[in-house]
Amino acid sequence: MSEASGAPFFLARNLGGAVEAPEQGVASAKVYDGPGLTLVVLAFAPGAALDEHTSRWPVSLYVLEGAGRASVGDAEVGLLSGTWLRVEPRAVHSLTATSSMKVALMLVKAPE
């Protein structure tokens, strides 16, 4: 999945292949965890959800495949393959898959 041996970069290919879609619930695979960024791929079974929560850092979500919806504060938005969503720090948000769905989640960990 990744190439970086001794190189000044990290390269991940085929993010959707980082984790298999579960029959129920949500599965995850941490692809990268460095000083300023964490990248996780989440795979949702149809109907699976991440309940309301917050993050101390900005959250960026990119839908790799499938469909779902996100609630951010009082807003609800549809998520389709190719959709990118950024959530501000400490904003209450949740995710629900309406089909099998894979999402790349990036936490940009800026100094506080």
Backbone hydrogen bonds, N-H to C=O, Kabsch-Sander energy under -0.5 kcal/mol:
donor,donor_aa,acceptor,acceptor_aa,energy
3,E,11,L,-1.9
7,A,4,A,-2.3
11,L,3,E,-1.7
13,R,1,M,-2.4
17,G,14,N,-1.7
18,A,15,L,-2.1
19,V,16,G,-0.7
27,A,43,A,-2.7
29,A,41,V,-1.8
31,V,29,A,-0.6
31,V,39,L,-2.5
32,Y,39,L,-1.8
34,G,37,L,-3.1
38,T,107,L,-1.9
39,L,32,Y,-3.0
40,V,105,L,-2.7
41,V,29,A,-2.6
42,L,40,V,-0.5
42,L,103,V,-3.0
43,A,27,A,-3.0
44,F,101,M,-3.6
45,A,25,G,-2.4
47,G,97,A,-1.9
48,A,45,A,-2.4
50,L,95,L,-2.7
51,D,49,A,-0.6
53,H,93,H,-2.0
59,V,87,V,-2.4
60,S,106,M,-2.6
61,L,85,L,-3.4
62,Y,104,A,-2.4
63,V,83,T,-2.8
64,L,62,Y,-0.7
64,L,102,K,-2.1
65,E,102,K,-1.6
68,G,79,L,-2.4
69,R,96,T,-2.7
70,A,77,V,-2.6
71,S,94,S,-1.9
72,V,75,A,-2.6
73,G,92,V,-2.9
75,A,72,V,-2.2
77,V,70,A,-2.9
79,L,68,G,-3.1
81,S,66,G,-0.8
82,G,63,V,-3.0
83,T,80,L,-2.4
85,L,61,L,-2.7
87,V,59,V,-3.3
90,R,55,S,-3.6
91,A,88,E,-1.7
93,H,53,H,-2.5
94,S,71,S,-2.0
95,L,50,L,-1.7
96,T,69,R,-2.5
97,A,48,A,-2.8
98,T,67,A,-1.8
99,S,67,A,-1.5
101,M,44,F,-1.8
102,K,65,E,-2.5
103,V,42,L,-2.6
104,A,62,Y,-3.0
105,L,40,V,-3.5
105,L,103,V,-0.6
106,M,60,S,-3.1
107,L,38,T,-2.6
108,V,58,P,-1.5
108,V,106,M,-0.6
109,K,36,G,-1.8
109,K,107,L,-0.9
110,A,108,V,-1.4
